[in-house]
Amino acid sequence: MSRGHASCSRRKCLGKEITAVAALDDTIVMPDVRGKKLESLLCGRSVTGTGRRGKQFWLTLTGPLVYVRGEHTSHYRMQGVSGGDAWPPRFTKLELEFGKDTVVAFADARRLAIQVTKLGFDPVIDPPKPVDFYAMVHCRRTPIKALLLNQDRIHPEQRANTLSEEQAHELLAQIISICTKAVAVNAESKLFPKDWLFHYRWSKGKKGEHKMPDGRAIEFVTVGGRTSAIIPRCADSALRRNHNTL
């Protein structure tokens, strides 16, 4: 999660000078300046700040802006800080060295991204008003899972335009609550509340029944190409209720 990247980079890199750079000649990840030109452009500059919006993260440097394009599955790793022994990590596109103590690598396997200015709202930084959020989702017929990839007590197959205003408001409240809690612990999953489905989402494929600690059954459905873990007792009733209103 980029919140963790931003927090770690702020602690390790803020105020430090880039002493060495290794950049690949990649026209997609670094569309404007790349390779040796990018190395000479970055070397000698200092980190003045870090920023984050959604899953996008950036470093603010002295001098002109440099855009390195990364998809949501991109990773920033720090030697001796992030997990893994191999260095530089696989798919590394850019490596920044800050003296002898810190080396940062930007690794991107997919080489695709969305510019920050084209992203939707950030549920922690600038969440929309409930009435505006309802208007956003109510005009869309796509399943809520495909639209948001995050829902609470709403079946992932339910069409977005069938949500009641009350459901939309509750969904927004849960999105803000969950993201705020995750950000507060720097996305350390072991610190997430024990009753979150997150902890049981990865049990698909394992033998035996899938249950919550309180005994409620967990099922898995695929919507919009993504897998959702649901508690049928909670989600199905909402789906049936909305089907009856169509």
C-alpha positions as CSV (number, residue, x, y, z in Angstrom):
1,M,0.0,0.0,0.0
2,S,1.4,3.4,-1.0
3,R,0.7,4.9,2.5
4,G,3.4,2.6,3.8
5,H,5.7,3.5,0.9
6,A,5.2,7.2,1.6
7,S,5.7,6.8,5.4
8,C,8.9,4.7,5.0
9,S,10.4,7.0,2.3
10,R,9.7,10.0,4.5
11,R,11.6,8.5,7.4
12,K,14.5,7.2,5.3
13,C,14.9,9.7,2.4
14,L,13.6,13.1,3.5
15,G,16.3,15.7,3.3
16,K,18.8,13.3,1.8
17,E,20.7,13.8,-1.5
18,I,20.6,11.3,-4.3
19,T,24.2,10.2,-4.8
20,A,23.8,7.6,-7.5
21,V,21.1,6.6,-10.0
22,A,20.5,3.5,-12.2
23,A,17.6,3.9,-14.7
24,L,16.5,1.6,-17.5
25,D,15.7,2.9,-21.0
26,D,12.0,2.1,-20.7
27,T,9.7,4.2,-22.9
28,I,6.5,3.3,-21.1
29,V,7.5,3.6,-17.4
30,M,9.6,6.7,-18.1
31,P,8.0,8.3,-21.2
32,D,9.9,11.6,-21.3
33,V,13.4,11.2,-19.9
34,R,15.0,7.8,-19.3
35,G,18.2,5.9,-19.2
36,K,21.4,7.9,-18.9
37,K,19.6,11.2,-19.3
38,L,17.4,10.4,-16.3
39,E,20.4,9.4,-14.3
40,S,22.1,12.7,-14.8
41,L,18.9,14.6,-14.2
42,L,18.3,13.0,-10.8
43,C,21.8,12.7,-9.4
44,G,22.6,15.4,-6.9
45,R,19.0,16.3,-6.2
46,S,17.5,16.1,-2.7
47,V,14.1,14.8,-1.4
48,T,12.0,17.6,0.0
49,G,8.8,15.7,0.6
50,T,6.6,12.7,-0.2
51,G,3.0,12.5,-1.4
52,R,0.2,10.0,-1.9
53,R,-3.2,9.8,-3.5
54,G,-5.0,6.5,-3.5
55,K,-2.4,3.9,-4.4
56,Q,-0.2,6.4,-6.2
57,F,2.9,7.6,-4.4
58,W,5.6,10.1,-5.3
59,L,8.7,11.8,-4.1
60,T,9.1,15.6,-4.3
61,L,12.6,16.6,-5.3
62,T,14.6,19.8,-5.7
63,G,14.5,20.9,-9.3
64,P,12.0,20.2,-12.1
65,L,9.3,17.5,-12.0
66,V,10.2,14.0,-13.2
67,Y,7.4,11.6,-14.0
68,V,7.9,7.8,-13.5
69,R,4.8,5.9,-14.5
70,G,3.8,3.0,-12.3
71,E,0.7,0.8,-12.1
72,H,-1.1,-0.1,-8.8
73,T,0.9,-3.3,-8.5
74,S,4.2,-1.4,-8.7
75,H,6.5,-1.6,-5.7
76,Y,9.0,0.6,-3.9
77,R,11.6,-1.4,-1.9
78,M,14.4,-0.3,0.3
79,Q,17.5,-2.4,0.7
80,G,17.7,-3.7,4.2
81,V,14.1,-2.5,5.0
82,S,11.7,-4.3,2.6
83,G,11.4,-8.1,2.5
84,G,13.4,-10.3,0.1
85,D,17.1,-10.9,-0.3
86,A,17.6,-10.3,-4.0
87,W,18.8,-6.9,-5.0
88,P,17.9,-5.1,-7.1
89,P,14.4,-6.7,-7.0
90,R,12.9,-8.2,-10.1
91,F,11.3,-5.7,-12.7
92,T,13.4,-2.8,-11.2
93,K,13.1,0.2,-13.5
94,L,14.7,2.9,-11.3
95,E,17.2,2.7,-8.5
96,L,18.1,5.6,-6.2
97,E,21.0,5.6,-3.9
98,F,21.2,8.0,-0.9
99,G,24.8,7.6,0.3
100,K,25.8,4.3,1.7
101,D,22.8,3.9,4.0
102,T,19.8,3.8,1.8
103,V,18.9,2.5,-1.6
104,V,15.4,2.7,-3.1
105,A,14.2,0.6,-6.0
106,F,11.1,1.2,-8.1
107,A,9.9,-2.1,-9.6
108,D,7.0,-2.3,-12.1
109,A,6.0,-5.6,-13.8
110,R,2.9,-4.3,-15.7
111,R,4.3,-1.0,-16.9
112,L,0.8,0.6,-16.9
113,A,-0.8,3.4,-14.8
114,I,-3.3,6.1,-14.4
115,Q,-2.2,9.7,-13.9
116,V,-2.9,11.1,-10.4
117,T,-5.1,13.9,-12.0
118,K,-7.4,11.2,-13.5
119,L,-7.9,9.2,-10.3
120,G,-11.2,9.2,-8.4
121,F,-11.7,10.4,-4.9
122,D,-9.4,9.3,-2.1
123,P,-11.5,8.0,0.8
124,V,-9.0,9.2,3.4
125,I,-7.8,12.5,1.9
126,D,-11.0,13.9,0.2
127,P,-14.0,11.6,0.5
128,P,-17.2,12.9,-1.3
129,K,-20.4,13.9,0.5
130,P,-22.9,11.0,0.9
131,V,-25.4,12.7,-1.4
132,D,-22.7,13.1,-4.1
133,F,-21.5,9.5,-3.7
134,Y,-25.1,8.2,-4.1
135,A,-25.4,10.2,-7.4
136,M,-22.1,8.7,-8.6
137,V,-23.1,5.1,-8.1
138,H,-26.8,5.4,-8.9
139,C,-26.2,6.2,-12.5
140,R,-24.1,3.1,-13.1
141,R,-25.6,-0.3,-14.0
142,T,-22.3,-2.3,-13.4
143,P,-22.1,-4.7,-10.4
144,I,-21.0,-2.9,-7.3
145,K,-17.9,-5.1,-7.0
146,A,-16.6,-4.1,-10.5
147,L,-17.4,-0.4,-9.8
148,L,-15.8,-0.1,-6.3
149,L,-14.0,-3.4,-5.5
150,N,-15.0,-2.7,-1.9
151,Q,-18.4,-3.2,-0.3
152,D,-19.9,-3.9,3.1
153,R,-23.0,-6.1,3.6
154,I,-23.8,-5.5,0.0
155,H,-23.7,-8.5,-2.4
156,P,-20.9,-7.9,-5.0
157,E,-23.2,-8.9,-7.8
158,Q,-25.8,-6.2,-7.0
159,R,-26.1,-3.6,-9.6
160,A,-24.9,-0.1,-8.5
161,N,-28.0,1.6,-9.7
162,T,-30.2,-0.6,-7.4
163,L,-28.6,0.6,-4.2
164,S,-30.9,2.6,-2.0
165,E,-29.7,6.0,-0.8
166,E,-29.3,4.5,2.7
167,Q,-27.1,1.6,1.4
168,A,-25.0,4.1,-0.6
169,H,-24.4,6.2,2.5
170,E,-23.5,3.2,4.6
171,L,-21.2,1.9,1.8
172,L,-19.3,5.2,1.7
173,A,-19.1,5.3,5.5
174,Q,-17.6,1.8,5.5
175,I,-15.1,2.6,2.7
176,I,-13.9,5.7,4.7
177,S,-13.7,3.7,8.0
178,I,-11.8,0.7,6.5
179,C,-9.3,2.8,4.6
180,T,-8.7,5.1,7.6
181,K,-8.0,2.2,9.9
182,A,-5.7,0.5,7.3
183,V,-3.8,3.8,6.8
184,A,-3.5,4.3,10.5
185,V,-1.5,1.1,10.9
186,N,0.5,1.6,7.6
187,A,-1.3,-1.4,6.0
188,E,0.2,-3.9,8.5
189,S,-2.4,-6.6,8.1
190,K,-1.7,-8.2,11.4
191,L,-3.0,-5.0,13.1
192,F,-6.3,-5.0,11.2
193,P,-9.4,-5.8,13.3
194,K,-9.8,-9.6,13.7
195,D,-13.4,-9.5,12.5
196,W,-12.4,-8.2,9.0
197,L,-13.0,-10.6,6.1
198,F,-9.6,-9.6,4.9
199,H,-8.0,-12.2,7.2
200,Y,-10.1,-15.0,5.6
201,R,-10.1,-13.8,2.0
202,W,-7.0,-15.9,1.2
203,S,-8.4,-19.2,2.5
204,K,-10.0,-19.9,-0.9
205,G,-8.7,-23.2,-2.2
206,K,-7.8,-24.6,1.2
207,K,-9.4,-27.8,2.4
208,G,-12.2,-27.7,4.9
209,E,-15.1,-25.3,5.5
210,H,-14.5,-21.5,5.3
211,K,-15.9,-19.8,8.4
212,M,-15.6,-16.7,10.5
213,P,-14.6,-17.0,14.1
214,D,-18.3,-16.7,15.1
215,G,-19.2,-19.7,12.8
216,R,-20.7,-17.7,9.9
217,A,-20.0,-19.4,6.6
218,I,-17.8,-17.7,4.0
219,E,-18.3,-18.2,0.3
220,F,-16.4,-16.9,-2.8
221,V,-17.8,-15.4,-5.9
222,T,-16.1,-13.9,-9.0
223,V,-17.5,-10.6,-10.2
224,G,-15.8,-8.2,-12.7
225,G,-12.8,-10.6,-12.9
226,R,-12.1,-10.3,-9.2
227,T,-12.8,-12.6,-6.3
228,S,-14.9,-11.6,-3.4
229,A,-15.3,-13.3,-0.1
230,I,-18.8,-12.9,1.2
231,I,-20.9,-14.0,4.2
232,P,-24.1,-15.1,2.4
233,R,-26.3,-14.5,5.5
234,C,-25.4,-10.8,5.2
235,A,-25.0,-10.2,1.5
236,D,-27.7,-12.4,0.0
237,S,-30.6,-10.8,1.9
238,A,-29.6,-7.4,0.5
239,L,-29.4,-8.8,-3.0
240,R,-32.9,-10.5,-2.8
241,R,-34.4,-7.3,-1.2
242,N,-33.2,-5.2,-4.2
243,H,-34.2,-7.8,-6.8
244,N,-37.7,-7.6,-5.4
245,T,-37.8,-3.8,-6.1
246,L,-36.9,-4.2,-9.8
